[in-house]
């Protein structure tokens, strides 16, 4: 009977270990993703060129006619 209790306890310890390992792997993946995000160059917020067919183009045409 004691052998079964020891085996059961050992399995419990292993299950806890693997749960903690999975948690650590997730945390590591999140930290690596955050690090990669910081390495990316900042977005270009410079002036934009207005393309053809936009609402402002229609407004300009209506005002100039």
Backbone atoms as SQL, in Angstrom:
CREATE TABLE atoms (id INTEGER PRIMARY KEY, chain TEXT, resi INTEGER, resn TEXT, atom TEXT, x REAL, y REAL, z REAL);
INSERT INTO atoms VALUES
  (1, 'A', 1, 'UNK', 'N', 0.821, -1.187, 0.000),
  (2, 'A', 1, 'UNK', 'CA', 0.000, 0.000, 0.000),
  (3, 'A', 1, 'UNK', 'C', 0.871, 1.260, 0.000),
  (4, 'A', 2, 'UNK', 'N', 1.930, 1.256, 0.772),
  (5, 'A', 2, 'UNK', 'CA', 2.829, 2.406, 0.833),
  (6, 'A', 2, 'UNK', 'C', 3.480, 2.654, -0.526),
  (7, 'A', 3, 'UNK', 'N', 3.780, 1.583, -1.243),
  (8, 'A', 3, 'UNK', 'CA', 4.378, 1.716, -2.569),
  (9, 'A', 3, 'UNK', 'C', 3.455, 2.489, -3.507),
  (10, 'A', 4, 'UNK', 'N', 2.171, 2.188, -3.468),
  (11, 'A', 4, 'UNK', 'CA', 1.208, 2.884, -4.320),
  (12, 'A', 4, 'UNK', 'C', 1.096, 4.362, -3.935),
  (13, 'A', 5, 'UNK', 'N', 1.157, 4.661, -2.650),
  (14, 'A', 5, 'UNK', 'CA', 1.109, 6.045, -2.208),
  (15, 'A', 5, 'UNK', 'C', 2.347, 6.800, -2.697),
  (16, 'A', 6, 'UNK', 'N', 3.491, 6.132, -2.639),
  (17, 'A', 6, 'UNK', 'CA', 4.732, 6.757, -3.108),
  (18, 'A', 6, 'UNK', 'C', 4.699, 7.007, -4.614),
  (19, 'A', 7, 'UNK', 'N', 4.165, 6.032, -5.341),
  (20, 'A', 7, 'UNK', 'CA', 4.060, 6.184, -6.796),
  (21, 'A', 7, 'UNK', 'C', 3.095, 7.317, -7.124),
  (22, 'A', 8, 'UNK', 'N', 1.980, 7.350, -6.437),
  (23, 'A', 8, 'UNK', 'CA', 0.985, 8.404, -6.662),
  (24, 'A', 8, 'UNK', 'C', 1.578, 9.787, -6.344),
  (25, 'A', 9, 'UNK', 'N', 2.310, 9.875, -5.259),
  (26, 'A', 9, 'UNK', 'CA', 2.952, 11.129, -4.889),
  (27, 'A', 9, 'UNK', 'C', 3.978, 11.541, -5.952),
  (28, 'A', 10, 'UNK', 'N', 4.742, 10.579, -6.420),
  (29, 'A', 10, 'UNK', 'CA', 5.739, 10.849, -7.467),
  (30, 'A', 10, 'UNK', 'C', 5.081, 11.351, -8.743),
  (31, 'A', 11, 'UNK', 'N', 3.950, 10.761, -9.115),
  (32, 'A', 11, 'UNK', 'CA', 3.232, 11.212, -10.305),
  (33, 'A', 11, 'UNK', 'C', 2.692, 12.624, -10.117),
  (34, 'A', 12, 'UNK', 'N', 2.252, 12.907, -8.908),
  (35, 'A', 12, 'UNK', 'CA', 1.769, 14.253, -8.602),
  (36, 'A', 12, 'UNK', 'C', 2.901, 15.272, -8.747),
  (37, 'A', 13, 'UNK', 'N', 4.060, 14.926, -8.253),
  (38, 'A', 13, 'UNK', 'CA', 5.225, 15.807, -8.359),
  (39, 'A', 13, 'UNK', 'C', 5.579, 16.033, -9.823),
  (40, 'A', 14, 'UNK', 'N', 5.559, 14.965, -10.633),
  (41, 'A', 14, 'UNK', 'CA', 5.867, 15.103, -12.054),
  (42, 'A', 14, 'UNK', 'C', 4.851, 15.980, -12.764),
  (43, 'A', 15, 'UNK', 'N', 3.573, 15.800, -12.452),
  (44, 'A', 15, 'UNK', 'CA', 2.533, 16.611, -13.081),
  (45, 'A', 15, 'UNK', 'C', 2.720, 18.087, -12.735),
  (46, 'A', 16, 'UNK', 'N', 3.032, 18.362, -11.487),
  (47, 'A', 16, 'UNK', 'CA', 3.270, 19.737, -11.059),
  (48, 'A', 16, 'UNK', 'C', 4.482, 20.315, -11.777),
  (49, 'A', 17, 'UNK', 'N', 5.524, 19.521, -11.901),
  (50, 'A', 17, 'UNK', 'CA', 6.739, 19.955, -12.590),
  (51, 'A', 17, 'UNK', 'C', 6.440, 20.336, -14.034),
  (52, 'A', 18, 'UNK', 'N', 5.691, 19.481, -14.741),
  (53, 'A', 18, 'UNK', 'CA', 5.387, 19.757, -16.140),
  (54, 'A', 18, 'UNK', 'C', 4.475, 20.970, -16.302),
  (55, 'A', 19, 'UNK', 'N', 3.566, 21.180, -15.382),
  (56, 'A', 19, 'UNK', 'CA', 2.725, 22.382, -15.428),
  (57, 'A', 19, 'UNK', 'C', 3.574, 23.630, -15.274),
  (58, 'A', 20, 'UNK', 'N', 4.504, 23.589, -14.345),
  (59, 'A', 20, 'UNK', 'CA', 5.386, 24.734, -14.132),
  (60, 'A', 20, 'UNK', 'C', 6.298, 24.966, -15.342),
  (61, 'A', 21, 'UNK', 'N', 6.764, 23.893, -15.950),
  (62, 'A', 21, 'UNK', 'CA', 7.598, 24.021, -17.149),
  (63, 'A', 21, 'UNK', 'C', 6.812, 24.671, -18.283),
  (64, 'A', 22, 'UNK', 'N', 5.558, 24.267, -18.463),
  (65, 'A', 22, 'UNK', 'CA', 4.723, 24.870, -19.502),
  (66, 'A', 22, 'UNK', 'C', 4.517, 26.358, -19.230),
  (67, 'A', 23, 'UNK', 'N', 4.288, 26.705, -17.971),
  (68, 'A', 23, 'UNK', 'CA', 4.104, 28.108, -17.606),
  (69, 'A', 23, 'UNK', 'C', 5.371, 28.907, -17.913),
  (70, 'A', 24, 'UNK', 'N', 6.525, 28.357, -17.578),
  (71, 'A', 24, 'UNK', 'CA', 7.793, 29.036, -17.849),
  (72, 'A', 24, 'UNK', 'C', 8.050, 29.180, -19.351),
  (73, 'A', 25, 'UNK', 'N', 7.683, 28.169, -20.125),
  (74, 'A', 25, 'UNK', 'CA', 7.849, 28.252, -21.578),
  (75, 'A', 25, 'UNK', 'C', 6.984, 29.354, -22.161),
  (76, 'A', 26, 'UNK', 'N', 5.737, 29.482, -21.670),
  (77, 'A', 26, 'UNK', 'CA', 4.855, 30.557, -22.136),
  (78, 'A', 26, 'UNK', 'C', 5.427, 31.926, -21.779),
  (79, 'A', 27, 'UNK', 'N', 5.927, 32.046, -20.556),
  (80, 'A', 27, 'UNK', 'CA', 6.509, 33.321, -20.129),
  (81, 'A', 27, 'UNK', 'C', 7.731, 33.679, -20.973),
  (82, 'A', 28, 'UNK', 'N', 8.536, 32.683, -21.268),
  (83, 'A', 28, 'UNK', 'CA', 9.714, 32.913, -22.097),
  (84, 'A', 28, 'UNK', 'C', 9.307, 33.343, -23.506),
  (85, 'A', 29, 'UNK', 'N', 8.304, 32.701, -24.067),
  (86, 'A', 29, 'UNK', 'CA', 7.839, 33.069, -25.405),
  (87, 'A', 29, 'UNK', 'C', 7.301, 34.501, -25.416),
  (88, 'A', 30, 'UNK', 'N', 6.564, 34.887, -24.377),
  (89, 'A', 30, 'UNK', 'CA', 6.046, 36.251, -24.290),
  (90, 'A', 30, 'UNK', 'C', 7.181, 37.263, -24.170),
  (91, 'A', 31, 'UNK', 'N', 8.182, 36.935, -23.372),
  (92, 'A', 31, 'UNK', 'CA', 9.324, 37.841, -23.198),
  (93, 'A', 31, 'UNK', 'C', 10.104, 37.977, -24.504),
  (94, 'A', 32, 'UNK', 'N', 10.286, 36.887, -25.220),
  (95, 'A', 32, 'UNK', 'CA', 10.993, 36.946, -26.495),
  (96, 'A', 32, 'UNK', 'C', 10.207, 37.761, -27.520),
  (97, 'A', 33, 'UNK', 'N', 8.882, 37.605, -27.529),
  (98, 'A', 33, 'UNK', 'CA', 8.051, 38.377, -28.450),
  (99, 'A', 33, 'UNK', 'C', 8.125, 39.870, -28.125),
  (100, 'A', 34, 'UNK', 'N', 8.127, 40.208, -26.848),
  (101, 'A', 34, 'UNK', 'CA', 8.238, 41.613, -26.450),
  (102, 'A', 34, 'UNK', 'C', 9.588, 42.177, -26.860),
  (103, 'A', 35, 'UNK', 'N', 10.624, 41.389, -26.722),
  (104, 'A', 35, 'UNK', 'CA', 11.956, 41.831, -27.123),
  (105, 'A', 35, 'UNK', 'C', 12.027, 42.065, -28.626),
  (106, 'A', 36, 'UNK', 'N', 11.460, 41.178, -29.409),
  (107, 'A', 36, 'UNK', 'CA', 11.439, 41.341, -30.863),
  (108, 'A', 36, 'UNK', 'C', 10.639, 42.571, -31.264),
  (109, 'A', 37, 'UNK', 'N', 9.551, 42.828, -30.561),
  (110, 'A', 37, 'UNK', 'CA', 8.728, 43.998, -30.872),
  (111, 'A', 37, 'UNK', 'C', 9.507, 45.284, -30.623),
  (112, 'A', 38, 'UNK', 'N', 10.348, 45.291, -29.602),
  (113, 'A', 38, 'UNK', 'CA', 11.153, 46.486, -29.316),
  (114, 'A', 38, 'UNK', 'C', 12.263, 46.671, -30.335),
  (115, 'A', 39, 'UNK', 'N', 12.692, 45.596, -30.987),
  (116, 'A', 39, 'UNK', 'CA', 13.774, 45.685, -31.967),
  (117, 'A', 39, 'UNK', 'C', 13.300, 46.262, -33.294),
  (118, 'A', 40, 'UNK', 'N', 11.986, 46.186, -33.588),
  (119, 'A', 40, 'UNK', 'CA', 11.466, 46.665, -34.858),
  (120, 'A', 40, 'UNK', 'C', 11.602, 48.180, -34.934),
  (121, 'A', 41, 'UNK', 'N', 11.885, 48.687, -36.136),
  (122, 'A', 41, 'UNK', 'CA', 11.990, 50.141, -36.278),
  (123, 'A', 41, 'UNK', 'C', 10.621, 50.792, -36.039),
  (124, 'A', 42, 'UNK', 'N', 10.632, 52.032, -35.569),
  (125, 'A', 42, 'UNK', 'CA', 9.348, 52.705, -35.331),
  (126, 'A', 42, 'UNK', 'C', 8.604, 52.938, -36.636),
  (127, 'A', 43, 'UNK', 'N', 7.288, 53.020, -36.537),
  (128, 'A', 43, 'UNK', 'CA', 6.482, 53.251, -37.724),
  (129, 'A', 43, 'UNK', 'C', 6.789, 54.633, -38.301),
  (130, 'A', 44, 'UNK', 'N', 6.714, 54.730, -39.622),
  (131, 'A', 44, 'UNK', 'CA', 6.954, 56.001, -40.293),
  (132, 'A', 44, 'UNK', 'C', 5.683, 56.846, -40.196),
  (133, 'A', 45, 'UNK', 'N', 5.764, 57.924, -39.449),
  (134, 'A', 45, 'UNK', 'CA', 4.617, 58.799, -39.274),
  (135, 'A', 45, 'UNK', 'C', 4.765, 60.080, -40.087),
  (136, 'A', 46, 'UNK', 'N', 5.551, 60.011, -41.144),
  (137, 'A', 46, 'UNK', 'CA', 5.774, 61.175, -41.994),
  (138, 'A', 46, 'UNK', 'C', 4.533, 61.520, -42.800),
  (139, 'A', 47, 'UNK', 'N', 4.630, 62.551, -43.617),
  (140, 'A', 47, 'UNK', 'CA', 3.462, 62.970, -44.413),
  (141, 'A', 47, 'UNK', 'C', 3.050, 61.890, -45.400),
  (142, 'A', 48, 'UNK', 'N', 1.753, 61.771, -45.567),
  (143, 'A', 48, 'UNK', 'CA', 1.229, 60.761, -46.489),
  (144, 'A', 48, 'UNK', 'C', 0.812, 61.422, -47.793),
  (145, 'A', 49, 'UNK', 'N', 0.910, 60.681, -48.853),
  (146, 'A', 49, 'UNK', 'CA', 0.454, 61.151, -50.152),
  (147, 'A', 49, 'UNK', 'C', -0.970, 60.641, -50.330),
  (148, 'A', 50, 'UNK', 'N', -1.860, 61.554, -50.632),
  (149, 'A', 50, 'UNK', 'CA', -3.264, 61.176, -50.799),
  (150, 'A', 50, 'UNK', 'C', -3.417, 60.506, -52.143),
  (151, 'A', 51, 'UNK', 'N', -4.036, 59.345, -52.143),
  (152, 'A', 51, 'UNK', 'CA', -4.206, 58.584, -53.370),
  (153, 'A', 51, 'UNK', 'C', -5.438, 58.990, -54.145),
  (154, 'A', 52, 'UNK', 'N', -5.527, 58.538, -55.358),
  (155, 'A', 52, 'UNK', 'CA', -6.641, 58.836, -56.238),
  (156, 'A', 52, 'UNK', 'C', -7.896, 58.115, -55.760),
  (157, 'A', 53, 'UNK', 'N', -9.040, 58.767, -55.910),
  (158, 'A', 53, 'UNK', 'CA', -10.308, 58.142, -55.592),
  (159, 'A', 53, 'UNK', 'C', -10.713, 58.270, -54.141),
  (160, 'A', 54, 'UNK', 'N', -10.029, 59.040, -53.356),
  (161, 'A', 54, 'UNK', 'CA', -10.394, 59.201, -51.963),
  (162, 'A', 54, 'UNK', 'C', -11.437, 60.288, -51.817),
  (163, 'A', 55, 'UNK', 'N', -12.051, 60.370, -50.674),
  (164, 'A', 55, 'UNK', 'CA', -13.120, 61.336, -50.418),
  (165, 'A', 55, 'UNK', 'C', -12.633, 62.757, -50.651),
  (166, 'A', 56, 'UNK', 'N', -11.409, 63.054, -50.260),
  (167, 'A', 56, 'UNK', 'CA', -10.893, 64.416, -50.433),
  (168, 'A', 56, 'UNK', 'C', -10.791, 64.778, -51.907),
  (169, 'A', 57, 'UNK', 'N', -10.475, 63.806, -52.755),
  (170, 'A', 57, 'UNK', 'CA', -10.432, 64.068, -54.187),
  (171, 'A', 57, 'UNK', 'C', -11.802, 64.460, -54.711),
  (172, 'A', 58, 'UNK', 'N', -12.822, 63.765, -54.265),
  (173, 'A', 58, 'UNK', 'CA', -14.186, 64.079, -54.688),
  (174, 'A', 58, 'UNK', 'C', -14.573, 65.465, -54.203),
  (175, 'A', 59, 'UNK', 'N', -14.171, 65.823, -52.995),
  (176, 'A', 59, 'UNK', 'CA', -14.498, 67.141, -52.443),
  (177, 'A', 59, 'UNK', 'C', -13.818, 68.249, -53.238),
  (178, 'A', 60, 'UNK', 'N', -12.544, 68.039, -53.572),
  (179, 'A', 60, 'UNK', 'CA', -11.801, 69.030, -54.355),
  (180, 'A', 60, 'UNK', 'C', -12.464, 69.225, -55.708),
  (181, 'A', 61, 'UNK', 'N', -12.880, 68.164, -56.358),
  (182, 'A', 61, 'UNK', 'CA', -13.529, 68.268, -57.661),
  (183, 'A', 61, 'UNK', 'C', -14.828, 69.047, -57.563),
  (184, 'A', 62, 'UNK', 'N', -15.587, 68.797, -56.508),
  (185, 'A', 62, 'UNK', 'CA', -16.875, 69.494, -56.373),
  (186, 'A', 62, 'UNK', 'C', -16.680, 70.971, -56.063),
  (187, 'A', 63, 'UNK', 'N', -15.626, 71.330, -55.340),
  (188, 'A', 63, 'UNK', 'CA', -15.366, 72.720, -54.988),
  (189, 'A', 63, 'UNK', 'C', -14.836, 73.487, -56.191),
  (190, 'A', 64, 'UNK', 'N', -14.009, 72.861, -57.011),
  (191, 'A', 64, 'UNK', 'CA', -13.387, 73.556, -58.133),
  (192, 'A', 64, 'UNK', 'C', -14.308, 73.658, -59.335),
  (193, 'A', 65, 'UNK', 'N', -15.407, 72.963, -59.378),
  (194, 'A', 65, 'UNK', 'CA', -16.307, 73.029, -60.544),
  (195, 'A', 65, 'UNK', 'C', -17.188, 74.202, -60.523);
